[in-house]
């Protein structure tokens, strides 16, 4: 259709990393144009969206009764269909400079063990939000492409992508996934581990934004050379009054022990199931870490010790998935090879 071709000139295809914690949007020929938290604030009296993204995250835990903060994504998949659709619509418009009537082709990264129902929910949300066509790709594969791994070669590459809701571990060769595993333990579970630890040990209640800050400031997966301390403000559950606590990296490491151990086990399990020829390649090249959770201090050292393999951090861990998705957006042959039904 000539009209469709004419319209395509004015349409910008998009690659989206629709994450539990953050959503990143890559526009063809422009690069990353949106990088915002996956949070929406809704007025429950009028059902109007009050804020999306960064502005909405600032309101987390601080909204009055008539307004609620929603994270529409949980464990890498859609938990609230309607809110995800509205959030996607907002991000698509933002990526296109608020232009109306833009219907881009969209490539979306999803966890490797996503169900058919969850796939349909992502596709439908993107179509209702204004997409003309939707392709789904596995986040681990996209992270590998975004990290610059030679995925089309006949050699083994191992990627561990630790996001907000899921950790995806994959062994890739010849543009295909030889083994993949997705565990629904990642950055958000680490935050929750800190919240539960402080509640249990000190009867101190903190919010998720505070937990995330503590994780980023003093969180670690391996003992540090020097002790770091952090001041935490919350509410005393016994007295019911505000309380301040000074804690150390050692205590926060204890709080993070369970989610970190789960991630380490998922990596070891993947190595056990990798064909011997590819195992030899991984032994030479090592394991590549990507995603926000990969920035946890000492996680690379912990994995090195547990597996005996070299472990390296992707150049831009937070953007690996969306950069990989952006690359396949510009290579239709590769997109057809790696997209999932």
C-alpha positions in Angstrom: 0.0 0.0 0.0 1.5 3.3 -1.1 -0.3 5.1 1.8 1.3 2.8 4.4 4.8 3.4 2.9 4.1 7.2 2.9 3.0 7.0 6.5 6.0 4.9 7.5 8.3 7.8 6.6 6.7 9.9 9.4 6.7 7.0 11.9 9.6 6.2 14.1 10.0 2.5 15.0 10.7 2.0 18.7 12.6 -0.6 20.8 11.3 -0.9 24.4 12.8 -2.5 27.5 9.6 -2.7 29.5 11.1 -3.4 32.9 9.6 -3.9 36.4 11.6 -1.0 37.8 12.4 1.1 34.7 11.3 1.5 31.1 13.8 2.5 28.4 12.8 3.5 24.9 15.1 3.5 21.9 14.0 5.4 18.8 15.4 4.4 15.4 18.2 6.8 14.3 18.0 8.7 17.6 19.2 6.3 20.4 17.7 6.1 23.9 15.0 8.8 24.2 13.2 7.7 27.3 14.6 6.3 30.6 12.1 6.5 33.3 10.8 4.4 36.3 7.9 2.1 35.5 5.5 3.9 38.0 2.1 5.5 37.4 0.2 7.7 39.9 -3.6 7.6 39.5 -6.4 9.6 41.1 -8.8 6.9 42.3 -11.7 9.4 42.4 -11.5 10.5 38.8 -9.4 7.6 37.4 -7.1 10.2 35.9 -3.3 9.7 35.6 -1.6 12.3 37.7 2.0 11.4 36.9 4.1 8.8 35.0 7.8 7.9 35.3 10.3 10.0 37.3 7.7 12.4 38.6 5.5 9.5 39.8 8.4 7.7 41.5 9.0 10.9 43.6 5.5 10.4 45.0 5.9 6.7 46.0 4.9 6.3 49.7 3.9 10.0 49.9 0.5 10.1 48.3 -2.8 11.1 50.0 -5.7 8.6 50.2 -7.3 9.8 46.9 -4.1 9.1 44.9 -2.3 5.8 44.5 1.1 4.9 43.1 1.1 1.8 40.9 3.9 -0.3 39.5 2.0 -2.0 36.7 4.8 -4.4 36.0 5.6 -7.2 38.4 8.4 -9.8 37.9 9.0 -8.5 34.4 5.4 -9.1 33.3 2.2 -7.1 33.3 0.3 -7.1 36.6 -2.1 -4.3 35.7 -3.1 -4.4 32.1 -5.0 -1.1 31.8 -2.3 1.0 33.6 0.5 -0.6 31.6 -1.3 0.4 28.4 -1.6 4.0 29.6 2.0 4.1 30.7 3.1 2.7 27.3 1.0 5.3 25.5 2.6 8.0 27.6 6.2 6.8 26.8 5.4 6.3 23.1 4.1 9.8 22.8 7.1 11.1 24.8 9.5 9.3 22.5 7.8 10.9 19.5 7.8 14.5 20.9 4.1 14.2 21.8 3.0 13.8 18.2 -0.4 12.3 17.8 -1.3 9.7 15.2 2.1 8.0 15.3 1.9 4.2 14.9 5.4 2.8 15.2 6.5 -0.8 14.9 7.6 -1.8 18.4 10.1 -4.4 19.6 9.7 -5.3 23.3 12.1 -7.3 25.5 10.5 -9.8 27.7 11.8 -12.4 30.3 12.7 -15.8 28.8 10.2 -17.9 30.8 7.1 -15.7 30.0 3.9 -17.6 29.4 1.6 -17.4 26.3 -0.9 -15.4 28.3 1.7 -13.0 29.5 3.0 -12.6 25.9 -0.5 -11.8 24.7 -0.9 -9.2 27.4 2.3 -7.4 26.4 1.4 -7.5 22.7 -2.2 -6.3 23.3 -1.0 -3.5 25.6 1.4 -2.2 23.0 -1.1 -2.4 20.2 -3.8 -0.5 22.2 -1.1 2.0 23.1 -0.7 2.8 19.4 1.7 0.3 17.9 1.2 -0.8 14.3 3.1 -4.1 14.8 4.7 -5.7 17.8 7.7 -8.1 18.0 8.7 -9.8 21.3 12.3 -10.7 22.0 14.0 -12.3 25.0 15.7 -9.9 27.3 18.8 -12.1 27.8 19.4 -12.3 24.0 19.0 -8.5 23.8 21.3 -7.9 26.7 23.9 -10.1 25.0 23.6 -8.1 21.7 23.6 -4.8 23.7 26.8 -5.8 25.5 28.5 -6.5 22.2 28.7 -10.3 22.4 29.3 -12.1 19.1 26.0 -13.9 19.3 25.9 -15.0 15.6 29.2 -16.9 15.8 29.3 -20.7 16.5 30.7 -20.2 20.1 29.2 -20.1 23.5 28.4 -16.7 25.2 26.8 -16.5 28.7 24.9 -13.5 29.8 23.3 -12.9 33.2 20.8 -10.0 33.1 19.6 -8.9 36.5 16.7 -6.4 36.3 14.2 -5.2 38.8 11.8 -8.2 38.7 13.7 -11.0 37.0 17.2 -12.4 36.5 17.6 -14.0 33.1 20.5 -16.4 32.5 21.2 -17.5 29.0 23.8 -19.4 26.9 23.8 -18.2 23.3 25.3 -19.6 20.2 24.6 -19.0 16.4 21.9 -16.3 17.2 20.0 -18.9 19.2 19.4 -19.6 22.9 21.0 -22.9 23.8 19.8 -22.7 27.5 17.9 -20.0 29.3 16.4 -19.7 32.7 14.5 -16.8 34.3 14.1 -16.5 38.1 11.7 -14.0 39.5 14.3 -12.8 42.0 16.2 -9.6 41.2 16.6 -6.0 42.4 13.1 -5.6 43.9 13.6 -8.8 46.0 16.9 -7.3 47.3 15.0 -4.1 48.3 12.4 -6.2 50.0 15.1 -8.3 51.8 16.4 -5.0 53.3 12.9 -4.0 54.4 12.2 -7.3 56.0 15.6 -7.5 57.7 15.2 -4.1 59.4 11.7 -4.8 60.4 12.7 -8.2 62.0 15.9 -7.1 63.6 15.2 -3.4 64.6 11.4 -3.1 64.4 12.1 -0.3 61.9 9.7 0.2 59.0 11.1 1.8 55.9 9.7 2.4 52.4 10.9 0.9 49.1 12.6 4.1 48.0 14.7 4.1 51.2 15.5 0.4 50.8 16.7 1.0 47.2 18.9 3.9 48.3 20.4 1.8 51.1 21.1 -1.1 48.6 22.8 1.4 46.2 24.9 3.1 48.9 26.1 0.1 51.0 24.7 -3.1 49.4 27.2 -5.8 48.5 27.4 -9.5 47.7 31.0 -10.0 48.9 32.9 -8.7 51.9 34.3 -5.2 51.3 37.8 -4.1 52.1 36.6 -1.2 54.3 33.4 -0.9 56.3 30.7 1.5 55.0 28.0 2.9 57.2 24.6 4.4 56.3 22.0 6.3 58.2 18.4 5.0 57.7 15.3 6.9 58.7 12.0 5.1 59.2 9.2 4.5 61.7 9.6 2.5 65.0 7.0 -0.2 64.9 6.9 -0.5 68.7 6.8 3.2 69.7 5.1 4.4 66.5 7.5 7.4 66.2 10.1 8.3 63.6 13.5 6.6 64.2 17.0 6.9 62.8 19.4 3.9 62.7 23.0 3.6 61.7 23.9 0.3 60.0 26.8 -1.2 58.2 27.5 -2.9 54.8 27.8 -6.3 56.7 24.3 -6.1 58.0 22.9 -5.1 54.6 24.9 -8.0 53.0 23.1 -10.3 55.5 19.8 -8.8 54.4 20.6 -9.5 50.8 22.0 -13.0 51.3 18.9 -14.9 50.1 18.2 -13.1 46.8 22.0 -13.1 46.0 22.3 -16.8 46.7 19.3 -17.5 44.4 21.0 -15.6 41.5 24.3 -17.4 42.1 22.5 -20.8 42.1 20.7 -19.9 38.8 24.1 -19.2 37.2 25.6 -22.5 38.5 22.5 -24.4 37.3 22.9 -22.9 33.8 26.6 -23.9 33.7 25.7 -27.5 34.7 23.2 -27.7 31.7 25.5 -26.2 29.1 26.9 -28.6 26.4 30.7 -29.3 26.9 31.9 -27.6 23.7 30.1 -24.3 24.7 31.3 -24.7 28.3 34.9 -24.5 27.0 34.0 -21.3 25.2 32.5 -19.8 28.4 35.6 -20.8 30.3 37.7 -18.7 27.9 35.3 -15.7 27.5 33.7 -15.7 30.9 30.3 -14.6 32.1 28.9 -11.1 31.2 26.7 -9.3 33.7 24.1 -6.7 32.7 21.1 -5.0 34.2 20.8 -2.7 37.2 21.3 -5.6 39.7 24.7 -6.3 38.2 25.9 -3.0 39.8 25.6 -4.5 43.3 29.1 -4.3 44.8 31.1 -7.5 44.8 28.6 -9.5 42.8 31.2 -10.2 40.1 33.7 -11.2 42.7 31.2 -13.6 44.4 30.3 -15.2 41.0 34.0 -15.5 40.2 34.6 -17.4 43.5 31.6 -19.6 43.1 32.1 -20.6 39.5 35.9 -20.3 39.0 35.2 -18.4 35.7 36.1 -14.9 34.6 33.1 -12.5 35.2 32.9 -9.1 33.5 30.4 -6.2 33.7 28.8 -5.0 30.4 29.9 -1.6 29.4 26.5 0.0 30.1 24.6 -2.6 32.3 21.5 -0.4 32.7 21.0 0.0 29.0 22.2 -3.3 27.6 18.7 -4.7 26.9 17.3 -1.6 25.2 20.6 -1.1 23.2 20.4 -4.7 21.9 16.7 -4.3 21.1 17.6 -1.1 19.2 20.2 -3.0 17.2 17.7 -5.7 16.1 15.2 -2.9 15.2 17.6 -1.8 12.5 18.3 -5.4 11.3 15.1 -7.0 10.1 16.9 -10.3 9.3 18.2 -10.6 12.8 14.9 -9.5 14.3 13.1 -12.4 12.4 15.7 -14.8 13.8 15.4 -13.8 17.4 11.8 -12.7 17.8 9.6 -15.1 19.8 6.0 -16.2 18.9 
